[in-house]
Amino acid sequence: MDNTIDFDNLDRPILLQFYADWCAPCRTQTGVVNHIKADIEEYVDLRMVNLDKDREWVEEFYIRSVPTLILLNKQGDIYWRQSGVTPPQLIVKYVMEVSELNTIE
């Protein structure tokens, strides 16, 4: 994971996907995100964060279960957070909302 991200100065929103290699629901969530990736990567950066390898990120965002998705706005604030396998429609909904907010600012 690229640990040099300046969360106070993002070029665009980021969708963080926290996962673990041993987690079956995480594999399902990855499939969901991959299915909509072409639709959302125009609006957000996607980052995979491994629960077992990226401990400082896990602590920074208080991750207690996986899979967890966290959508950060351009200011680096958490706009939306969801644990468990999340349907693609919900992910797209929040990505579009945060994208629209950024065009207004």
DALIN-V961894 format. One record per residue. N is the residue number from 1. RES is the residue in one small letter. PSI is psi in whole degrees, -180 to 180 (999 if undefined). Layout:
BEGIN
n-><N | N>
res-><RES | RES>
psi-><PSI | PSI>
END
This chain:
BEGIN
n-><1 | 2 | 3 | 4 | 5 | 6 | 7 | 8 | 9 | 10 | 11 | 12 | 13 | 14 | 15 | 16 | 17 | 18 | 19 | 20 | 21 | 22 | 23 | 24 | 25 | 26 | 27 | 28 | 29 | 30 | 31 | 32 | 33 | 34 | 35 | 36 | 37 | 38 | 39 | 40 | 41 | 42 | 43 | 44 | 45 | 46 | 47 | 48 | 49 | 50 | 51 | 52 | 53 | 54 | 55 | 56 | 57 | 58 | 59 | 60 | 61 | 62 | 63 | 64 | 65 | 66 | 67 | 68 | 69 | 70 | 71 | 72 | 73 | 74 | 75 | 76 | 77 | 78 | 79 | 80 | 81 | 82 | 83 | 84 | 85 | 86 | 87 | 88 | 89 | 90 | 91 | 92 | 93 | 94 | 95 | 96 | 97 | 98 | 99 | 100 | 101 | 102 | 103 | 104 | 105>
res-><m | d | n | t | i | d | f | d | n | l | d | r | p | i | l | l | q | f | y | a | d | w | c | a | p | c | r | t | q | t | g | v | v | n | h | i | k | a | d | i | e | e | y | v | d | l | r | m | v | n | l | d | k | d | r | e | w | v | e | e | f | y | i | r | s | v | p | t | l | i | l | l | n | k | q | g | d | i | y | w | r | q | s | g | v | t | p | p | q | l | i | v | k | y | v | m | e | v | s | e | l | n | t | i | e>
psi-><138 | 108 | 11 | 15 | 129 | 99 | -14 | -5 | 66 | 145 | -32 | 169 | 158 | 135 | 112 | 129 | 108 | 132 | 172 | 145 | -32 | -1 | 111 | -45 | -29 | -39 | -39 | -46 | -39 | -40 | -40 | -49 | -42 | -34 | -35 | 3 | -46 | -30 | -28 | -19 | -13 | -24 | -26 | 156 | 140 | 132 | 129 | 133 | 115 | 122 | -39 | -20 | -27 | 60 | -37 | -33 | -40 | -43 | -41 | -39 | 12 | 50 | 123 | -14 | 156 | 152 | 149 | 134 | 136 | 125 | 119 | 137 | 180 | -24 | -2 | 10 | 148 | 118 | -37 | 145 | 137 | 131 | 154 | 171 | 124 | 132 | 149 | -35 | -38 | -42 | -49 | -41 | -51 | -35 | -43 | -39 | -49 | -32 | -43 | -39 | -38 | -28 | -23 | -35 | 999>
END
